[in-house]
Every structure is written in C-alpha cells, then in structure tokens.
Amino acid sequence: MAKEIHNPVAFIERKYGIQMRLQSTPDEYVGPCPLGCNGAGDDRFHVWEGKGNFWCRQCGAQGFVDELDDSYDMPSREELIERRIK
C-alpha cells in the first residue's frame, strides 16, 4: 500500500522535476504532464492539493498522487529530460 503524501504538489515537482503553478481555484495546480504526454504542454496536468488527486486533460491519466509513489510505472527523471531534449 502506498504511503499518504501530505504535500502532493511538492511531491510531483520533486519526483518528476516539473514546475507546477497555482490555477484558478485555491488548491488547483497545473503543469506539464509527466505521465503519458512526456512533459508536453504547460497546463495539461492538474493536481488538487487538498484532495491529493491528479488528472491530465490530454492523455487522461488520473488517480491519487500517493498511488504514484510505488505503483505507477513511470520513466525516470533522466528519461524525461532526455525526451525533452529530442
């Protein structure tokens, strides 16, 4: 079972090396999707800090941030950086 993430936005930023920014509501942050979109776009990936969930409006990835801790098979930070360079 995944551990509870107390600061989901900071966890996402640290794990995937992306920058999230505050959106229109007080606890909604947006940034590039580190999952199925390979970092494309800067406002497709949404994270709700209070609820701890995420959703990408392009690739459709969704769930809770604490699920990303162990169970989500994601590329490493180095792989994501390499994809951006290409």
PDB file of N, CA, C and O in Angstrom:
ATOM      1  N   MET A   1       0.840  -1.181   0.000  1.00  0.00           N
ATOM      2  CA  MET A   1       0.000   0.000   0.000  1.00  0.00           C
ATOM      3  C   MET A   1       0.888   1.249   0.000  1.00  0.00           C
ATOM      4  O   MET A   1       1.883   1.305   0.722  1.00  0.00           O
ATOM      5  N   ALA A   2       0.534   2.228  -0.792  1.00  0.00           N
ATOM      6  CA  ALA A   2       1.312   3.461  -0.892  1.00  0.00           C
ATOM      7  C   ALA A   2       1.129   4.308   0.358  1.00  0.00           C
ATOM      8  O   ALA A   2       0.074   4.296   0.992  1.00  0.00           O
ATOM      9  N   LYS A   3       2.184   5.044   0.696  1.00  0.00           N
ATOM     10  CA  LYS A   3       2.078   5.922   1.864  1.00  0.00           C
ATOM     11  C   LYS A   3       1.309   7.191   1.496  1.00  0.00           C
ATOM     12  O   LYS A   3       1.246   7.574   0.328  1.00  0.00           O
ATOM     13  N   GLU A   4       0.733   7.830   2.499  1.00  0.00           N
ATOM     14  CA  GLU A   4      -0.019   9.064   2.260  1.00  0.00           C
ATOM     15  C   GLU A   4       0.953  10.212   1.996  1.00  0.00           C
ATOM     16  O   GLU A   4       1.924  10.397   2.729  1.00  0.00           O
ATOM     17  N   ILE A   5       0.680  10.975   0.944  1.00  0.00           N
ATOM     18  CA  ILE A   5       1.503  12.123   0.577  1.00  0.00           C
ATOM     19  C   ILE A   5       0.854  13.367   1.171  1.00  0.00           C
ATOM     20  O   ILE A   5      -0.293  13.676   0.850  1.00  0.00           O
ATOM     21  N   HIS A   6       1.572  14.084   2.033  1.00  0.00           N
ATOM     22  CA  HIS A   6       0.998  15.248   2.712  1.00  0.00           C
ATOM     23  C   HIS A   6       1.039  16.510   1.865  1.00  0.00           C
ATOM     24  O   HIS A   6       0.205  17.395   2.055  1.00  0.00           O
ATOM     25  N   ASN A   7       1.987  16.621   0.933  1.00  0.00           N
ATOM     26  CA  ASN A   7       2.067  17.773   0.057  1.00  0.00           C
ATOM     27  C   ASN A   7       2.175  17.256  -1.377  1.00  0.00           C
ATOM     28  O   ASN A   7       3.281  17.136  -1.904  1.00  0.00           O
ATOM     29  N   PRO A   8       1.036  16.946  -2.019  1.00  0.00           N
ATOM     30  CA  PRO A   8       1.063  16.314  -3.330  1.00  0.00           C
ATOM     31  C   PRO A   8       1.751  17.138  -4.418  1.00  0.00           C
ATOM     32  O   PRO A   8       2.408  16.573  -5.293  1.00  0.00           O
ATOM     33  N   VAL A   9       1.610  18.453  -4.376  1.00  0.00           N
ATOM     34  CA  VAL A   9       2.221  19.305  -5.415  1.00  0.00           C
ATOM     35  C   VAL A   9       3.748  19.227  -5.316  1.00  0.00           C
ATOM     36  O   VAL A   9       4.425  19.037  -6.326  1.00  0.00           O
ATOM     37  N   ALA A  10       4.283  19.371  -4.122  1.00  0.00           N
ATOM     38  CA  ALA A  10       5.734  19.287  -3.929  1.00  0.00           C
ATOM     39  C   ALA A  10       6.258  17.903  -4.309  1.00  0.00           C
ATOM     40  O   ALA A  10       7.345  17.782  -4.874  1.00  0.00           O
ATOM     41  N   PHE A  11       5.489  16.864  -4.001  1.00  0.00           N
ATOM     42  CA  PHE A  11       5.892  15.502  -4.354  1.00  0.00           C
ATOM     43  C   PHE A  11       6.014  15.354  -5.870  1.00  0.00           C
ATOM     44  O   PHE A  11       7.006  14.821  -6.365  1.00  0.00           O
ATOM     45  N   ILE A  12       5.007  15.825  -6.603  1.00  0.00           N
ATOM     46  CA  ILE A  12       5.027  15.751  -8.070  1.00  0.00           C
ATOM     47  C   ILE A  12       6.211  16.534  -8.626  1.00  0.00           C
ATOM     48  O   ILE A  12       6.926  16.043  -9.500  1.00  0.00           O
ATOM     49  N   GLU A  13       6.420  17.736  -8.129  1.00  0.00           N
ATOM     50  CA  GLU A  13       7.530  18.567  -8.616  1.00  0.00           C
ATOM     51  C   GLU A  13       8.872  17.879  -8.380  1.00  0.00           C
ATOM     52  O   GLU A  13       9.737  17.878  -9.257  1.00  0.00           O
ATOM     53  N   ARG A  14       9.040  17.306  -7.220  1.00  0.00           N
ATOM     54  CA  ARG A  14      10.301  16.641  -6.876  1.00  0.00           C
ATOM     55  C   ARG A  14      10.495  15.349  -7.668  1.00  0.00           C
ATOM     56  O   ARG A  14      11.572  15.102  -8.211  1.00  0.00           O
ATOM     57  N   LYS A  15       9.450  14.533  -7.730  1.00  0.00           N
ATOM     58  CA  LYS A  15       9.563  13.224  -8.384  1.00  0.00           C
ATOM     59  C   LYS A  15       9.825  13.343  -9.880  1.00  0.00           C
ATOM     60  O   LYS A  15      10.623  12.586 -10.433  1.00  0.00           O
ATOM     61  N   TYR A  16       9.158  14.287 -10.536  1.00  0.00           N
ATOM     62  CA  TYR A  16       9.254  14.375 -11.994  1.00  0.00           C
ATOM     63  C   TYR A  16      10.047  15.574 -12.492  1.00  0.00           C
ATOM     64  O   TYR A  16      10.241  15.728 -13.698  1.00  0.00           O
ATOM     65  N   GLY A  17      10.507  16.423 -11.582  1.00  0.00           N
ATOM     66  CA  GLY A  17      11.314  17.570 -11.987  1.00  0.00           C
ATOM     67  C   GLY A  17      10.551  18.582 -12.813  1.00  0.00           C
ATOM     68  O   GLY A  17      11.110  19.180 -13.733  1.00  0.00           O
ATOM     69  N   ILE A  18       9.277  18.784 -12.499  1.00  0.00           N
ATOM     70  CA  ILE A  18       8.463  19.759 -13.227  1.00  0.00           C
ATOM     71  C   ILE A  18       8.053  20.883 -12.292  1.00  0.00           C
ATOM     72  O   ILE A  18       8.130  20.743 -11.071  1.00  0.00           O
ATOM     73  N   GLN A  19       7.623  21.984 -12.855  1.00  0.00           N
ATOM     74  CA  GLN A  19       7.157  23.146 -12.092  1.00  0.00           C
ATOM     75  C   GLN A  19       5.639  23.240 -12.217  1.00  0.00           C
ATOM     76  O   GLN A  19       5.104  23.322 -13.323  1.00  0.00           O
ATOM     77  N   MET A  20       4.957  23.229 -11.089  1.00  0.00           N
ATOM     78  CA  MET A  20       3.502  23.396 -11.071  1.00  0.00           C
ATOM     79  C   MET A  20       3.197  24.832 -10.671  1.00  0.00           C
ATOM     80  O   MET A  20       3.963  25.451  -9.933  1.00  0.00           O
ATOM     81  N   ARG A  21       2.076  25.361 -11.158  1.00  0.00           N
ATOM     82  CA  ARG A  21       1.677  26.720 -10.773  1.00  0.00           C
ATOM     83  C   ARG A  21       0.210  26.721 -10.369  1.00  0.00           C
ATOM     84  O   ARG A  21      -0.584  25.907 -10.840  1.00  0.00           O
ATOM     85  N   LEU A  22      -0.129  27.655  -9.484  1.00  0.00           N
ATOM     86  CA  LEU A  22      -1.489  27.766  -8.980  1.00  0.00           C
ATOM     87  C   LEU A  22      -2.434  28.147 -10.112  1.00  0.00           C
ATOM     88  O   LEU A  22      -2.137  29.033 -10.914  1.00  0.00           O
ATOM     89  N   GLN A  23      -3.562  27.475 -10.166  1.00  0.00           N
ATOM     90  CA  GLN A  23      -4.583  27.726 -11.186  1.00  0.00           C
ATOM     91  C   GLN A  23      -5.668  28.620 -10.592  1.00  0.00           C
ATOM     92  O   GLN A  23      -5.407  29.359  -9.643  1.00  0.00           O
ATOM     93  N   SER A  24      -6.842  28.562 -11.123  1.00  0.00           N
ATOM     94  CA  SER A  24      -7.937  29.454 -10.743  1.00  0.00           C
ATOM     95  C   SER A  24      -8.529  29.212  -9.354  1.00  0.00           C
ATOM     96  O   SER A  24      -9.028  30.150  -8.732  1.00  0.00           O
ATOM     97  N   THR A  25      -8.485  27.991  -8.862  1.00  0.00           N
ATOM     98  CA  THR A  25      -9.020  27.725  -7.532  1.00  0.00           C
ATOM     99  C   THR A  25      -7.871  27.638  -6.530  1.00  0.00           C
ATOM    100  O   THR A  25      -6.743  27.351  -6.928  1.00  0.00           O
ATOM    101  N   PRO A  26      -8.119  27.872  -5.270  1.00  0.00           N
ATOM    102  CA  PRO A  26      -7.044  27.950  -4.273  1.00  0.00           C
ATOM    103  C   PRO A  26      -6.182  26.697  -4.128  1.00  0.00           C
ATOM    104  O   PRO A  26      -5.028  26.811  -3.714  1.00  0.00           O
ATOM    105  N   ASP A  27      -6.690  25.512  -4.451  1.00  0.00           N
ATOM    106  CA  ASP A  27      -5.867  24.312  -4.267  1.00  0.00           C
ATOM    107  C   ASP A  27      -5.612  23.546  -5.563  1.00  0.00           C
ATOM    108  O   ASP A  27      -5.191  22.390  -5.515  1.00  0.00           O
ATOM    109  N   GLU A  28      -5.857  24.162  -6.722  1.00  0.00           N
ATOM    110  CA  GLU A  28      -5.634  23.503  -8.016  1.00  0.00           C
ATOM    111  C   GLU A  28      -4.356  24.038  -8.659  1.00  0.00           C
ATOM    112  O   GLU A  28      -4.188  25.244  -8.845  1.00  0.00           O
ATOM    113  N   TYR A  29      -3.461  23.107  -8.993  1.00  0.00           N
ATOM    114  CA  TYR A  29      -2.191  23.455  -9.639  1.00  0.00           C
ATOM    115  C   TYR A  29      -2.140  22.796 -11.010  1.00  0.00           C
ATOM    116  O   TYR A  29      -2.702  21.720 -11.212  1.00  0.00           O
ATOM    117  N   VAL A  30      -1.465  23.447 -11.948  1.00  0.00           N
ATOM    118  CA  VAL A  30      -1.310  22.893 -13.288  1.00  0.00           C
ATOM    119  C   VAL A  30       0.162  22.914 -13.679  1.00  0.00           C
ATOM    120  O   VAL A  30       0.959  23.686 -13.146  1.00  0.00           O
ATOM    121  N   GLY A  31       0.495  22.049 -14.622  1.00  0.00           N
ATOM    122  CA  GLY A  31       1.857  21.982 -15.134  1.00  0.00           C
ATOM    123  C   GLY A  31       1.908  21.004 -16.292  1.00  0.00           C
ATOM    124  O   GLY A  31       0.875  20.492 -16.725  1.00  0.00           O
ATOM    125  N   PRO A  32       3.115  20.742 -16.797  1.00  0.00           N
ATOM    126  CA  PRO A  32       3.254  19.780 -17.896  1.00  0.00           C
ATOM    127  C   PRO A  32       3.005  18.362 -17.387  1.00  0.00           C
ATOM    128  O   PRO A  32       3.362  18.031 -16.257  1.00  0.00           O
ATOM    129  N   CYS A  33       2.405  17.547 -18.208  1.00  0.00           N
ATOM    130  CA  CYS A  33       2.101  16.169 -17.805  1.00  0.00           C
ATOM    131  C   CYS A  33       3.365  15.315 -17.854  1.00  0.00           C
ATOM    132  O   CYS A  33       3.965  15.161 -18.918  1.00  0.00           O
ATOM    133  N   PRO A  34       3.775  14.761 -16.717  1.00  0.00           N
ATOM    134  CA  PRO A  34       4.958  13.907 -16.693  1.00  0.00           C
ATOM    135  C   PRO A  34       4.637  12.445 -16.998  1.00  0.00           C
ATOM    136  O   PRO A  34       5.535  11.603 -16.993  1.00  0.00           O
ATOM    137  N   LEU A  35       3.380  12.138 -17.259  1.00  0.00           N
ATOM    138  CA  LEU A  35       2.970  10.750 -17.436  1.00  0.00           C
ATOM    139  C   LEU A  35       2.866  10.403 -18.919  1.00  0.00           C
ATOM    140  O   LEU A  35       3.900  10.229 -19.565  1.00  0.00           O
ATOM    141  N   GLY A  36       1.686  10.296 -19.478  1.00  0.00           N
ATOM    142  CA  GLY A  36       1.506   9.873 -20.862  1.00  0.00           C
ATOM    143  C   GLY A  36       1.870  10.894 -21.917  1.00  0.00           C
ATOM    144  O   GLY A  36       2.063  10.531 -23.077  1.00  0.00           O
ATOM    145  N   CYS A  37       1.969  12.154 -21.552  1.00  0.00           N
ATOM    146  CA  CYS A  37       2.251  13.214 -22.533  1.00  0.00           C
ATOM    147  C   CYS A  37       3.737  13.542 -22.647  1.00  0.00           C
ATOM    148  O   CYS A  37       4.118  14.392 -23.451  1.00  0.00           O
ATOM    149  N   ASN A  38       4.570  12.889 -21.865  1.00  0.00           N
ATOM    150  CA  ASN A  38       6.021  13.096 -21.916  1.00  0.00           C
ATOM    151  C   ASN A  38       6.422  14.544 -21.705  1.00  0.00           C
ATOM    152  O   ASN A  38       7.352  15.023 -22.354  1.00  0.00           O
ATOM    153  N   GLY A  39       5.748  15.250 -20.820  1.00  0.00           N
ATOM    154  CA  GLY A  39       6.120  16.625 -20.495  1.00  0.00           C
ATOM    155  C   GLY A  39       5.609  17.678 -21.455  1.00  0.00           C
ATOM    156  O   GLY A  39       5.995  18.842 -21.345  1.00  0.00           O
ATOM    157  N   ALA A  40       4.755  17.308 -22.392  1.00  0.00           N
ATOM    158  CA  ALA A  40       4.241  18.278 -23.370  1.00  0.00           C
ATOM    159  C   ALA A  40       3.240  19.220 -22.716  1.00  0.00           C
ATOM    160  O   ALA A  40       2.523  18.830 -21.795  1.00  0.00           O
ATOM    161  N   GLY A  41       3.194  20.451 -23.190  1.00  0.00           N
ATOM    162  CA  GLY A  41       2.239  21.439 -22.691  1.00  0.00           C
ATOM    163  C   GLY A  41       2.591  21.895 -21.290  1.00  0.00           C
ATOM    164  O   GLY A  41       3.325  21.208 -20.579  1.00  0.00           O
ATOM    165  N   ASP A  42       2.083  23.034 -20.888  1.00  0.00           N
ATOM    166  CA  ASP A  42       2.412  23.517 -19.546  1.00  0.00           C
ATOM    167  C   ASP A  42       1.187  23.665 -18.659  1.00  0.00           C
ATOM    168  O   ASP A  42       1.293  24.160 -17.537  1.00  0.00           O
ATOM    169  N   ASP A  43       0.021  23.241 -19.148  1.00  0.00           N
ATOM    170  CA  ASP A  43      -1.186  23.380 -18.324  1.00  0.00           C
ATOM    171  C   ASP A  43      -2.127  22.196 -18.466  1.00  0.00           C
ATOM    172  O   ASP A  43      -3.318  22.325 -18.183  1.00  0.00           O
ATOM    173  N   ARG A  44      -1.630  21.063 -18.892  1.00  0.00           N
ATOM    174  CA  ARG A  44      -2.499  19.900 -19.119  1.00  0.00           C
ATOM    175  C   ARG A  44      -2.677  19.043 -17.868  1.00  0.00           C
ATOM    176  O   ARG A  44      -3.709  18.394 -17.700  1.00  0.00           O
ATOM    177  N   PHE A  45      -1.684  19.040 -16.999  1.00  0.00           N
ATOM    178  CA  PHE A  45      -1.684  18.168 -15.834  1.00  0.00           C
ATOM    179  C   PHE A  45      -2.178  18.952 -14.620  1.00  0.00           C
ATOM    180  O   PHE A  45      -1.581  19.962 -14.246  1.00  0.00           O
ATOM    181  N   HIS A  46      -3.259  18.492 -14.010  1.00  0.00           N
ATOM    182  CA  HIS A  46      -3.875  19.176 -12.866  1.00  0.00           C
ATOM    183  C   HIS A  46      -3.676  18.348 -11.603  1.00  0.00           C
ATOM    184  O   HIS A  46      -3.852  17.130 -11.609  1.00  0.00           O
ATOM    185  N   VAL A  47      -3.306  19.027 -10.521  1.00  0.00           N
ATOM    186  CA  VAL A  47      -3.173  18.392  -9.206  1.00  0.00           C
ATOM    187  C   VAL A  47      -3.963  19.227  -8.217  1.00  0.00           C
ATOM    188  O   VAL A  47      -3.804  20.446  -8.154  1.00  0.00           O
ATOM    189  N   TRP A  48      -4.817  18.566  -7.444  1.00  0.00           N
ATOM    190  CA  TRP A  48      -5.589  19.250  -6.402  1.00  0.00           C
ATOM    191  C   TRP A  48      -4.931  18.933  -5.069  1.00  0.00           C
ATOM    192  O   TRP A  48      -4.968  17.797  -4.595  1.00  0.00           O
ATOM    193  N   GLU A  49      -4.329  19.954  -4.474  1.00  0.00           N
ATOM    194  CA  GLU A  49      -3.549  19.781  -3.260  1.00  0.00           C
ATOM    195  C   GLU A  49      -4.393  19.256  -2.100  1.00  0.00           C
ATOM    196  O   GLU A  49      -3.956  18.359  -1.379  1.00  0.00           O
ATOM    197  N   GLY A  50      -5.578  19.794  -1.915  1.00  0.00           N
ATOM    198  CA  GLY A  50      -6.426  19.387  -0.797  1.00  0.00           C
ATOM    199  C   GLY A  50      -6.945  17.968  -0.910  1.00  0.00           C
ATOM    200  O   GLY A  50      -7.077  17.273   0.098  1.00  0.00           O
ATOM    201  N   LYS A  51      -7.242  17.529  -2.123  1.00  0.00           N
ATOM    202  CA  LYS A  51      -7.784  16.190  -2.345  1.00  0.00           C
ATOM    203  C   LYS A  51      -6.693  15.159  -2.597  1.00  0.00           C
ATOM    204  O   LYS A  51      -6.878  13.972  -2.329  1.00  0.00           O
ATOM    205  N   GLY A  52      -5.542  15.621  -3.118  1.00  0.00           N
ATOM    206  CA  GLY A  52      -4.441  14.711  -3.410  1.00  0.00           C
ATOM    207  C   GLY A  52      -4.611  13.933  -4.699  1.00  0.00           C
ATOM    208  O   GLY A  52      -3.948  12.915  -4.899  1.00  0.00           O
ATOM    209  N   ASN A  53      -5.492  14.397  -5.579  1.00  0.00           N
ATOM    210  CA  ASN A  53      -5.682  13.677  -6.837  1.00  0.00           C
ATOM    211  C   ASN A  53      -5.093  14.457  -8.016  1.00  0.00           C
ATOM    212  O   ASN A  53      -4.781  15.643  -7.905  1.00  0.00           O
ATOM    213  N   PHE A  54      -4.950  13.758  -9.145  1.00  0.00           N
ATOM    214  CA  PHE A  54      -4.411  14.370 -10.358  1.00  0.00           C
ATOM    215  C   PHE A  54      -5.236  13.935 -11.559  1.00  0.00           C
ATOM    216  O   PHE A  54      -5.970  12.948 -11.505  1.00  0.00           O
ATOM    217  N   TRP A  55      -5.101  14.688 -12.640  1.00  0.00           N
ATOM    218  CA  TRP A  55      -5.786  14.381 -13.893  1.00  0.00           C
ATOM    219  C   TRP A  55      -5.086  15.122 -15.025  1.00  0.00           C
ATOM    220  O   TRP A  55      -4.754  16.300 -14.886  1.00  0.00           O
ATOM    221  N   CYS A  56      -4.862  14.442 -16.140  1.00  0.00           N
ATOM    222  CA  CYS A  56      -4.315  15.092 -17.327  1.00  0.00           C
ATOM    223  C   CYS A  56      -5.425  15.210 -18.348  1.00  0.00           C
ATOM    224  O   CYS A  56      -6.048  14.217 -18.722  1.00  0.00           O
ATOM    225  N   ARG A  57      -5.670  16.431 -18.797  1.00  0.00           N
ATOM    226  CA  ARG A  57      -6.780  16.631 -19.735  1.00  0.00           C
ATOM    227  C   ARG A  57      -6.423  16.231 -21.153  1.00  0.00           C
ATOM    228  O   ARG A  57      -7.281  16.288 -22.035  1.00  0.00           O
ATOM    229  N   GLN A  58      -5.174  15.826 -21.404  1.00  0.00           N
ATOM    230  CA  GLN A  58      -4.825  15.350 -22.744  1.00  0.00           C
ATOM    231  C   GLN A  58      -4.754  13.823 -22.803  1.00  0.00           C
ATOM    232  O   GLN A  58      -5.468  13.201 -23.590  1.00  0.00           O
ATOM    233  N   CYS A  59      -3.902  13.216 -21.980  1.00  0.00           N
ATOM    234  CA  CYS A  59      -3.733  11.760 -22.073  1.00  0.00           C
ATOM    235  C   CYS A  59      -4.740  10.998 -21.221  1.00  0.00           C
ATOM    236  O   CYS A  59      -4.909   9.791 -21.394  1.00  0.00           O
ATOM    237  N   GLY A  60      -5.416  11.698 -20.293  1.00  0.00           N
ATOM    238  CA  GLY A  60      -6.444  11.064 -19.476  1.00  0.00           C
ATOM    239  C   GLY A  60      -5.937  10.372 -18.224  1.00  0.00           C
ATOM    240  O   GLY A  60      -6.728   9.778 -17.491  1.00  0.00           O
ATOM    241  N   ALA A  61      -4.641  10.435 -17.960  1.00  0.00           N
ATOM    242  CA  ALA A  61      -4.112   9.828 -16.727  1.00  0.00           C
ATOM    243  C   ALA A  61      -4.805  10.478 -15.530  1.00  0.00           C
ATOM    244  O   ALA A  61      -4.985  11.695 -15.492  1.00  0.00           O
ATOM    245  N   GLN A  62      -5.187   9.663 -14.564  1.00  0.00           N
ATOM    246  CA  GLN A  62      -5.853  10.202 -13.382  1.00  0.00           C
ATOM    247  C   GLN A  62      -5.676   9.253 -12.212  1.00  0.00           C
ATOM    248  O   GLN A  62      -5.414   8.064 -12.388  1.00  0.00           O
ATOM    249  N   GLY A  63      -5.822   9.793 -11.030  1.00  0.00           N
ATOM    250  CA  GLY A  63      -5.708   8.982  -9.830  1.00  0.00           C
ATOM    251  C   GLY A  63      -5.319   9.846  -8.652  1.00  0.00           C
ATOM    252  O   GLY A  63      -5.532  11.058  -8.653  1.00  0.00           O
ATOM    253  N   PHE A  64      -4.748   9.209  -7.651  1.00  0.00           N
ATOM    254  CA  PHE A  64      -4.294   9.916  -6.465  1.00  0.00           C
ATOM    255  C   PHE A  64      -2.774   9.929  -6.441  1.00  0.00           C
ATOM    256  O   PHE A  64      -2.125   8.949  -6.808  1.00  0.00           O
ATOM    257  N   VAL A  65      -2.218  11.044  -6.007  1.00  0.00           N
ATOM    258  CA  VAL A  65      -0.772  11.233  -6.029  1.00  0.00           C
ATOM    259  C   VAL A  65      -0.050  10.156  -5.229  1.00  0.00           C
ATOM    260  O   VAL A  65       1.036   9.731  -5.621  1.00  0.00           O
ATOM    261  N   ASP A  66      -0.626   9.704  -4.118  1.00  0.00           N
ATOM    262  CA  ASP A  66       0.052   8.673  -3.332  1.00  0.00           C
ATOM    263  C   ASP A  66       0.181   7.356  -4.091  1.00  0.00           C
ATOM    264  O   ASP A  66       1.028   6.534  -3.743  1.00  0.00           O
ATOM    265  N   GLU A  67      -0.633   7.138  -5.116  1.00  0.00           N
ATOM    266  CA  GLU A  67      -0.503   5.946  -5.957  1.00  0.00           C
ATOM    267  C   GLU A  67       0.742   6.026  -6.840  1.00  0.00           C
ATOM    268  O   GLU A  67       1.259   4.997  -7.275  1.00  0.00           O
ATOM    269  N   LEU A  68       1.221   7.227  -7.105  1.00  0.00           N
ATOM    270  CA  LEU A  68       2.403   7.398  -7.939  1.00  0.00           C
ATOM    271  C   LEU A  68       3.679   7.046  -7.201  1.00  0.00           C
ATOM    272  O   LEU A  68       4.728   6.873  -7.822  1.00  0.00           O
ATOM    273  N   ASP A  69       3.602   6.939  -5.892  1.00  0.00           N
ATOM    274  CA  ASP A  69       4.792   6.679  -5.091  1.00  0.00           C
ATOM    275  C   ASP A  69       5.464   5.370  -5.476  1.00  0.00           C
ATOM    276  O   ASP A  69       6.681   5.344  -5.663  1.00  0.00           O
ATOM    277  N   ASP A  70       4.710   4.282  -5.601  1.00  0.00           N
ATOM    278  CA  ASP A  70       5.309   2.984  -5.900  1.00  0.00           C
ATOM    279  C   ASP A  70       4.691   2.274  -7.102  1.00  0.00           C
ATOM    280  O   ASP A  70       5.394   1.603  -7.858  1.00  0.00           O
ATOM    281  N   SER A  71       3.400   2.418  -7.276  1.00  0.00           N
ATOM    282  CA  SER A  71       2.699   1.524  -8.183  1.00  0.00           C
ATOM    283  C   SER A  71       2.597   2.001  -9.633  1.00  0.00           C
ATOM    284  O   SER A  71       2.209   1.215 -10.497  1.00  0.00           O
ATOM    285  N   TYR A  72       2.921   3.224  -9.921  1.00  0.00           N
ATOM    286  CA  TYR A  72       2.779   3.748 -11.274  1.00  0.00           C
ATOM    287  C   TYR A  72       4.103   3.587 -12.001  1.00  0.00           C
ATOM    288  O   TYR A  72       5.108   4.146 -11.561  1.00  0.00           O
ATOM    289  N   ASP A  73       4.138   2.845 -13.095  1.00  0.00           N
ATOM    290  CA  ASP A  73       5.379   2.586 -13.829  1.00  0.00           C
ATOM    291  C   ASP A  73       5.694   3.777 -14.721  1.00  0.00           C
ATOM    292  O   ASP A  73       5.201   3.872 -15.845  1.00  0.00           O
ATOM    293  N   MET A  74       6.511   4.675 -14.217  1.00  0.00           N
ATOM    294  CA  MET A  74       6.827   5.921 -14.904  1.00  0.00           C
ATOM    295  C   MET A  74       8.291   5.942 -15.316  1.00  0.00           C
ATOM    296  O   MET A  74       9.126   5.282 -14.698  1.00  0.00           O
ATOM    297  N   PRO A  75       8.601   6.709 -16.369  1.00  0.00           N
ATOM    298  CA  PRO A  75      10.008   6.867 -16.736  1.00  0.00           C
ATOM    299  C   PRO A  75      10.761   7.630 -15.650  1.00  0.00           C
ATOM    300  O   PRO A  75      10.169   8.396 -14.890  1.00  0.00           O
ATOM    301  N   SER A  76      12.061   7.414 -15.587  1.00  0.00           N
ATOM    302  CA  SER A  76      12.875   8.124 -14.604  1.00  0.00           C
ATOM    303  C   SER A  76      12.999   9.591 -14.985  1.00  0.00           C
ATOM    304  O   SER A  76      12.669   9.978 -16.106  1.00  0.00           O
ATOM    305  N   ARG A  77      13.468  10.390 -14.064  1.00  0.00           N
ATOM    306  CA  ARG A  77      13.659  11.821 -14.321  1.00  0.00           C
ATOM    307  C   ARG A  77      14.635  12.020 -15.483  1.00  0.00           C
ATOM    308  O   ARG A  77      14.432  12.895 -16.325  1.00  0.00           O
ATOM    309  N   GLU A  78      15.688  11.212 -15.524  1.00  0.00           N
ATOM    310  CA  GLU A  78      16.672  11.307 -16.604  1.00  0.00           C
ATOM    311  C   GLU A  78      16.034  11.008 -17.964  1.00  0.00           C
ATOM    312  O   GLU A  78      16.327  11.681 -18.953  1.00  0.00           O
ATOM    313  N   GLU A  79      15.157   9.989 -18.008  1.00  0.00           N
ATOM    314  CA  GLU A  79      14.466   9.666 -19.257  1.00  0.00           C
ATOM    315  C   GLU A  79      13.559  10.813 -19.696  1.00  0.00           C
ATOM    316  O   GLU A  79      13.482  11.123 -20.885  1.00  0.00           O
ATOM    317  N   LEU A  80      12.874  11.441 -18.744  1.00  0.00           N
ATOM    318  CA  LEU A  80      12.014  12.568 -19.081  1.00  0.00           C
ATOM    319  C   LEU A  80      12.828  13.736 -19.634  1.00  0.00           C
ATOM    320  O   LEU A  80      12.413  14.375 -20.601  1.00  0.00           O
ATOM    321  N   ILE A  81      13.979  14.020 -19.030  1.00  0.00           N
ATOM    322  CA  ILE A  81      14.838  15.099 -19.507  1.00  0.00           C
ATOM    323  C   ILE A  81      15.332  14.791 -20.905  1.00  0.00           C
ATOM    324  O   ILE A  81      15.365  15.675 -21.762  1.00  0.00           O
ATOM    325  N   GLU A  82      15.716  13.551 -21.144  1.00  0.00           N
ATOM    326  CA  GLU A  82      16.200  13.157 -22.464  1.00  0.00           C
ATOM    327  C   GLU A  82      15.102  13.326 -23.526  1.00  0.00           C
ATOM    328  O   GLU A  82      15.380  13.760 -24.643  1.00  0.00           O
ATOM    329  N   ARG A  83      13.871  12.985 -23.178  1.00  0.00           N
ATOM    330  CA  ARG A  83      12.750  13.141 -24.124  1.00  0.00           C
ATOM    331  C   ARG A  83      12.515  14.598 -24.480  1.00  0.00           C
ATOM    332  O   ARG A  83      12.177  14.908 -25.622  1.00  0.00           O
ATOM    333  N   ARG A  84      12.688  15.496 -23.520  1.00  0.00           N
ATOM    334  CA  ARG A  84      12.501  16.927 -23.775  1.00  0.00           C
ATOM    335  C   ARG A  84      13.563  17.461 -24.727  1.00  0.00           C
ATOM    336  O   ARG A  84      13.284  18.329 -25.554  1.00  0.00           O
ATOM    337  N   ILE A  85      14.779  16.940 -24.608  1.00  0.00           N
ATOM    338  CA  ILE A  85      15.887  17.419 -25.433  1.00  0.00           C
ATOM    339  C   ILE A  85      15.681  17.029 -26.888  1.00  0.00           C
ATOM    340  O   ILE A  85      16.062  17.785 -27.781  1.00  0.00           O
ATOM    341  N   LYS A  86      15.097  15.885 -27.145  1.00  0.00           N
ATOM    342  CA  LYS A  86      14.904  15.378 -28.523  1.00  0.00           C
ATOM    343  C   LYS A  86      13.883  16.182 -29.282  1.00  0.00           C
ATOM    344  O   LYS A  86      13.607  15.888 -30.445  1.00  0.00           O
TER     345      LYS A  86
END
